[in-house]
Every structure is written in structure tokens, then in C-alpha cells.
């Protein structure tokens, strides 16, 4: 009975975890990632079978394993952001490249690409930033939340401005405002548009999407 209860607890933890993160994604208007759900169900199934047939798994240990595997790309995004904040840009790019090799779902891939674009802007490589940010915002079937859309469009506006394509820069600044009018990114975009009207744009700030 103890072994059976352990496997049932594993199943319960897995389902609650998937539903919990699904609810958060829904609240952010991102939708539940099918890859995240499938990975979570597979890990939960393996954990339940192992707990039933071999040895009971500690529920806290299972939750940690489930979190680390399913959230691996988001955790690497946070690590890369921290490295960028400390101006360790090459190391940050290496972390982002690793994250992209770990088969991320579409929203996670977009988040990595947006932050990669921010790091490339910090490195004064606007052409590379344009490529990263255009790829992030151009993913088909993607449902990024307002925060990431605003961050992506604002930083893409900066990248286009720095390569001398002002018309595209203005369009993306306006899209950043439309995506989330009350955000920090929208405030930066309004300032960038005002600077454009005044004929100067030397003091824009990169805005990370964490």
C-alpha cells in the first residue's frame, strides 16, 4: 500500500504541476505549451512507474527533478540575463546557444532569442540583434505574453535605429507601446519616439526581457 500511495502521489504532483503552469500561461495569454505538457506527463509517468516497481521516490525530490527538466530553458534564460547584467556577454551568448540546443518549446525559444538580441545590442552588434529579434517575433503559431512582445519590439526598434533604418525602428517602437502601454518598454519606446521627433537618439536604454 505504501508503494502504491507513493506512485499516486507522484502522479498527483505531476498533474498539479502541469495544470499550475498551464494556468499561469493562460493568465499571461500565452496558452499551454504542448511540449511542456507532454514532457511533464512523460516524466510523471516514468516517475510513477519507477516508484511503483523499484523504490518509492521522495515527492520533493521528484518535484525538483520535474521542475529542472521542464523549466531548463527558462532557467538558462535567467542565467544568461544575469551574465548580461554583469557584462559577461560572450558567456551569456554561450548560455543562450546551449538553451536553443535543448529543444525548447516555441515560447521559450522566443524568450531566449529576445534576450540574445538584447545581449547583442549591449555588445554593439545591432545587425546580429536584428536577426535574433526578427526570428523571435516571427515564430509562427507563437503566443508570447505582452511583456515579451513589448520587450521584443522595443529592442528591435533600437536595433533597427542603430543600423540606420529609422522607419522600421519607429514602427517597432509603436508596436512595443501597443503590446503593453503601461510597461517599462512602452515608456522607453515613447522616449525613443520623442527623441526621434527632436532629431536625436543617443541615450536609449536596452530593456531586458527576463
N, C-alpha and C positions, 0 to 999 in steps of 0.2 A: 504493500500500500504506500510506503514511503517513497519508493522509486516512482510509482505511478503518479503520485502527487507532485513530485519534483518535475516530471516531464510536463504535466499540466500547467504548473507554474511557469515553466519556460514558454509554453505556448501563449499563456496569458500575457506575459511580459512582452513578447514579440508583437502580438496583436495590438496591445495598448500603445506600444512604441510607434508602430506604423500609423495607427489612427491618430495619435497625438501630433506627429509631424505632418501628417496629411491635413489635419485641421489647421495647423499653423500656416501651411502653404495656401490653403483655401482662403484664410483670412487675409493673406498677402496678395490674393488674386493671382497666384501662380499655378494653381492646380496641383494635384498629386502626381509626382513623377512616377511613371510606371516602372522604370528601372529601380527606383528606390523601393517601391512596394515589392517587386519580385525579389530583389536582393534580401530584403528583410524577411520575407516568407521562407526563402531557401535557408537562410541562416537559422531562423527559428525552427524549421523542420529538422535540420541537421542536429541542432542542439537538443531538441526534444527526443529524437531517436537515440542520440548518444546517452542522454540522461536516463532513458528507459532501459537500454540494452547493456550499457557498460558501467557507468558510475554517475550518480547524481551530480549535476552541475550547480555550483553556487549561483543563486539568482542574481546577485550583484555582479559577479564576475561575468555572467552571460550578458547582462545589460551593458557592461563596459565593452565587451567584445563586439556586441551588436552595434553600439554607437560608433566605435572606432572604424569598423568596416564600412558601414553605410554612410558615415559622415567624413570619410577620409579626405575627399576633395575639398570640402568646406574647411576642414582643419588645416589643410595645406594652404588654402587661401589666406587664412588668418596668419599663418606663419610667414607667408610671403609679404603680407601687408606690414607685419612687424619689422621685417628686414628692410622693406622700402622706407618705413618711418625712420630707421636708423641709417639710411643712405647706403645700405649694402645692396646695391641694385643688381649686380651680377648674381649674387646669391639668391635674391628674390626671384629673378628670372629663371634660375635653375629649379627652384621650388615650383614655380608655375608650370614649367615644362614637365616636371615629374607628375604634377596633378593631371595634366592633359593626357598623359600616358596611362593613367589609371582608369580609363574608360568611364569618364564622368557622364551623368545624365545631362540633358540639354541645359537646364537652368544653371547647374554647377559649372558647366563648360563656359557659359556666358559670363558668369561671375569671375572666373579665372581670367578670361580674356580681357574683361574690363579692367581688372586690377593690373594685368600685364601691360595694358595700354597706358595706365597711369604711371607705372614704373618707367616705361619707355619715354614718356613725356618728361619725367624727372631727370632722365639720362640725356635729355636734349636730343632725342631721336624721334621727331614728330612723324616722319614717314612710316616708321615701324609702328608707332602708336595708331596712326590712321588705319593700317592694315588690321591690327588686333581689334580695335574698336568697331570697325566696319563688320568684321567677321562676327563679333559678339552680338551686334544689333541686327545682323542679317540672318540669324539662325531661323530656319523655317519651323513653324509649329511651337515656337518658344512662348512662354508666358512669364516673362520677368515681372517682378513687382515694381511698383512706382519708384521706389528708392533706387534700384539698379538701373532702370530706364533713365531716370534723371541724371544719375552719375555718368552713365554711358554717353548720353547725348551731350552733356556739358563738356566732358573731357574730349570727345570727338570734335566738338566745336573749337576747343583750344588747339587740338592737333591740326585741324584744317587752317586755322588762323596762322599757325606757325609755319605752315608750308605755303602761305600766301594765297589761300583760296577762301577769301573773305565771305563770299556769298554763301558757300556751304557752311562756313563757321556760324554765320548768323542764323541759318536755318536750324542748325542743331542746338544753338542756344535757345531758340524759341521752343524747340521740341522738349528741351530739358524743363523749361517753365511749364509747358502743357502737361508733362508727365507727372509732376508733383509741385504745384505752385508754392506750397508752404515750405519747401525743403531748402537746405543749405545750398544745394546745387542750383536751384532756381534763383536764389539770391545772388550767387556768383554769376549766373548767366545774365541776370538783369544788369549787374555791374559791368559785365563784358560788353553788353549791347550799348550801355550808356557811354562806355569808353570809346566804342566804335563811332558813336554819333559825334563825340568830341574830337575824334581823329587820333586817338592814342590808345594803345593796348599793351603796355609793357609790364603790368603788375598783376596779371591774372594769377590765381592760385589753382594748382591741381587739387581735385577733390576726390579722395579715395572712396571706393565702394567696398565697405568691409562687411 
